[in-house]
Amino acid sequence: MRKSLLRWQGVALFAALGAAGSLFAQGYPAKPVRMVVPFAAGGGVDIIARLVGQKVAESWGQPIVVENRAGAGGNLGAEIAAKSPPDGYTYLMHTQAFAVNVSLQKDQAYHPVKDFSPVMMLASTNGVLQVTPSLPANSVKEVIALAKARPGKLSYASSGIGSSSHLNMELFRDLVGIDVVHVPYKVISQSMNDLMSGQVQLYMAPLPAQVAYIKSGKVRALAVSGSRRSDALPDIPTMQEAGVQGYEAVTWYGLYAPAGTPRDIIARVHAEFSRALQKDDLKERFSQLGLDLVASTPEFLAKYLQEEVVKWAGVIKKTGISAQ
């Protein structure tokens, strides 16, 4: 899947640069732009939003204000963005949880496809299975053996029900047949504190926010979730290399505008974000964080989002995940 995402980089940049001249939105932006991040500060979405937002703001001469509105597994911030005026001054940065929540929470006040206009998929990344340093397990096989010897005794952290850290771990749990307890957190820093202290033993979180913890030795990384190793952690095997056949899951990051946002504004934003993603210092930072640059077209993200809604609806039904 990562190859299919990465191949859009060049296509999207070419389209964006060409569109900038013909669809230039005169006078835009004339005031600060708000980017809603539906998770707490310090996580992967927040890191990407601030890195790219700063570059685009420098080009525009207008600030991009990152607004962290955590809650309900990403639904609170998404609802705020959906209800914002479609005037080009509010955007939403979200993970694949955007495609998941519609199946988890039937009564949510927005629909990811109907109430938003995709701008681009910026990047994708591996998840990484980490354990607390005190856990007597140095490989995925040893984690599985330990969990089977202690059913219901080990716990794993996530950033909320339906988050990538939740779903990726549920896929793992289902494939290897272990009984571990899910502990959702609202604040990422608290989940990491509890992992480091041993209050929870496992955590399969998106790589960007985890690299520093892993390299410092505060937690131990056992495997990454994608189909190939991460350049940021080249010595860490994939789940399949670690013996979990058929396992593959990546986290992806999309930018959306409220439905009804003028197409010329979306074209301008897409062009500017594409330019920012091509800057050498940003590309290097993405690589250090374990992020794979995608920079897709709006059309690609629209199609991919719809496919992901269907895919995760099936996973939720099979594993019995519930938002209640």
Phi, psi and omega in degrees: 000326183296324178296320180294332177283315186295331184291348180277351185302305183293320179299315183294320181295317180299314180296320182294316183292326178288324182287335186301321182283316186282333183244027182298127181273105186302128176078003182261136356270144181260359180204173180302146180253136181261131173243111181277125174249115188276027178222165182293159178298146176102347179275179183300317181297316181297317180299312181295315181302317183286321179297309183285321180301322180296318180296315181293320179299321178297322179289320183284329188078015176229140180290148168252114185266113178278122183246108179278115179234075184283152176145146176057040176063026181102355183285326183299308180296321179296320179295320178300315180294320181298326183271000180281154179301137180277058186252007178088008183246008173224133177225161179237130172252125187216164175262192177293350173301337176300323179275343184273317190299333180296334177269336180279321187235095187296335185259018181295152191273013178208163174239131186299329181272315186284329189256007180222152173250116180297142175254306176188154163272123184276316188199168171224165181202159170291153158271164179223126177280118180241153176231156175293143184303334183278351181287128181281063179211123182245010178207166178297319180299322180289326175297315180298314180298319181294317180295323179288332177282338180232063184302130178077003183261333178269150180231155178230144180271156169212167177269017175135159179297127180089354178288164179299323179294333176281307185294319179298323179287325178293324175298316178298311180302317182292319182292322185261351175072050178243157179249102178232153187266131179275129177236099180281145179237149174269333184241120185298320181299325179291321178297321179290321177300317181289328176292315181296325182274349179092008176295324166237156188254338186227154178198122176247085187253158174303143191298321189308318183276358187252342188304314183297319179297318183292313182292336178277350181083009181286335172223165182245124179270136182247329182194154172255159193268347185276188184276346175220163182293161178269138176297334180286333180224067188297340181273353182268124183288163170283165177301320181292321176296330180277001174109000180263088184293139177086000181269127172201129178202131176237157174261136178233153188239119183244151176246131185226153173244155175302143179305139181098353176298132183307139183297326180291329176292315179299320179297319180294315180295317178301316180297316182293318179292324177296317177299315181300320183291344179270355180291135188301318183292325178287320177299320178294319179295319177301316180297318179298328182273357181082023180263136174260122180292134178242303179052057185282171171283160174301323182294321178297315181296322179300315180292316182296320179300314180298320178295321181291326176302315180292315182301308185286337173298321178292320179295317180298319179294319183291317186272348179074023178297137180225142178282349182271000000 
